[in-house]
């Protein structure tokens, strides 16, 4: 009973934080409780996912997801289902397998890149947009890109691609997708990226430009993650740089 009370209290605190996050990509807190409170029927993770999954698939979502255990589909089993379910529900209206697949399929086929206001901005030019200017300055100052590189985005599709990976992985942790289903969405995300970009640098510029247009605010919360992914020789990006030559 005490464990259940603690878990519910944690979920209430998390819900309040998520509702004030303006739709950004929060991370669930590691589980410290021994009992999981599940609000929706969840699948049992009886598969052995980590060994069967191509490591390069797990490089997608790494901008947003916690770095620890990023190379494991189950994220080191550090997050309980109720915690992750709360993240999905409050940020993407994902509450079960059906809504997870609906959101993921929308990101694959349409996504934020197809929203009229975004398409209008891209058509009119974005060089004078305040959020874009701030994000480009962060790319130059923190990531070491030249101003030309920061402006040279092919599209903003990486914003959607990264979210496909994040939602697929969280949906697996929440029990809404099987390992096989999550892997299929990750394979789709990788293929979309390979069809559009030639390096992690191009992917990062696209992601940050998409985030500037779709979310705005400040890049400070994610720019450090991207810098680590690009500069650390042992990062999951640098360990899987060969995907851009396939």
Secondary structure, DSSP 4 states (H G I P E B T S, - for coil): -HHHHHHHHHHHHHHHHHHTSTT----PPPP--SS---SS------S-HHHHS-GGGGGTTTTTS-STTTTSTTGGG-S-HHHHHHHHHHHH---SHHHHHHHHHHHHHT-GGG-HHHHHHHHH--TT-HHHHHHHHHHHHTT---HHHHH--S-SHHHHHHHHHHHHHHHHHTTSS-HHHHHHHHHHHHHHHHHH-SSHHHHHHHHHHHHHHHT-S-THHHHHHHHHHHH-TTSTTGGGGGGGG-
